[in-house]
């Protein structure tokens, strides 16, 4: 669709709605194209939202709860305790 700038200005909301629906609108000035208005496609969910939407992940809405520390060796110390000792 080709429209002159003055027509675009008079009916901007209508033309934006048409672009949103997928129609490309070529804006002209003195019968020469000066701009192209196209709608932005709706973004597909990404990252965690995509995993939740596909069913690959689940979330009950609550905060995660940590698992108990892993105990190693004869001392029965947690890995985090061993790391802290090594740093000291």
C-alpha positions as CSV (number, residue, x, y, z in Angstrom):
1,X,0.0,0.0,0.0
2,X,1.4,3.4,-0.9
3,X,0.2,6.5,0.8
4,X,1.3,10.2,0.9
5,X,2.6,11.6,4.1
6,X,-0.4,13.9,4.6
7,X,-2.8,10.9,4.3
8,X,-0.6,9.0,6.8
9,X,-0.7,11.9,9.3
10,X,-4.5,12.1,9.0
11,X,-5.1,8.4,9.7
12,X,-2.0,7.4,11.6
13,X,-3.7,5.0,14.1
14,X,-5.5,3.2,11.2
15,X,-2.2,2.7,9.3
16,X,-0.3,1.5,12.4
17,X,-3.1,-1.0,13.1
18,X,-2.7,-2.3,9.5
19,X,1.0,-2.6,9.9
20,X,0.5,-4.5,13.1
21,X,-1.7,-6.9,11.2
22,X,1.2,-7.6,8.8
23,X,0.6,-5.1,5.9
24,X,3.6,-3.1,4.7
25,X,2.9,0.6,4.2
26,X,5.0,2.6,1.8
27,X,5.0,6.3,2.6
28,X,5.6,8.7,-0.2
29,X,6.5,12.4,-0.6
30,X,5.9,13.9,-4.0
31,X,5.2,10.4,-5.4
32,X,8.6,9.1,-4.3
33,X,8.9,6.5,-1.6
34,X,10.5,7.9,1.6
35,X,9.7,5.3,4.3
36,X,8.3,1.8,4.8
37,X,6.2,1.0,7.9
38,X,6.0,-2.6,8.9
39,X,4.7,-4.2,12.0
40,X,7.0,-5.9,14.5
41,X,6.2,-9.6,14.8
42,X,5.2,-10.7,18.3
43,X,8.1,-12.1,20.1
44,X,8.1,-15.8,20.8
45,X,8.9,-16.8,24.3
46,X,12.6,-17.3,25.0
47,X,14.6,-19.0,27.7
48,X,12.8,-20.2,30.7
49,X,9.4,-19.1,29.3
50,X,9.9,-21.2,26.2
51,X,10.8,-24.2,28.3
52,X,7.7,-23.7,30.5
53,X,5.5,-23.3,27.4
54,X,6.8,-26.4,25.7
55,X,6.4,-28.5,28.9
56,X,10.2,-29.2,29.1
57,X,10.2,-27.5,32.5
58,X,7.7,-27.1,35.3
59,X,7.4,-24.4,38.0
60,X,4.9,-24.3,40.8
61,X,5.4,-20.6,41.4
62,X,7.3,-21.0,44.7
63,X,10.9,-20.3,45.6
64,X,13.4,-23.1,45.0
65,X,14.4,-25.0,48.1
66,X,18.1,-26.0,48.4
67,X,19.0,-29.7,48.7
68,X,21.0,-30.8,51.8
69,X,24.8,-30.4,51.5
70,X,26.7,-33.4,50.1
71,X,28.9,-35.1,52.7
72,X,32.2,-36.7,51.5
73,X,34.9,-38.9,52.9
74,X,35.4,-40.3,56.4
75,X,35.2,-36.9,58.0
76,X,31.6,-36.5,56.9
77,X,32.1,-32.9,56.0
78,X,30.1,-31.1,53.5
79,X,31.8,-30.1,50.2
80,X,31.2,-26.4,51.0
81,X,33.0,-26.8,54.4
82,X,36.0,-28.5,52.8
83,X,36.3,-25.6,50.2
84,X,36.2,-23.0,53.0
85,X,38.9,-24.9,54.9
86,X,41.1,-25.1,51.8
87,X,40.7,-21.3,51.3
88,X,41.7,-20.6,54.9
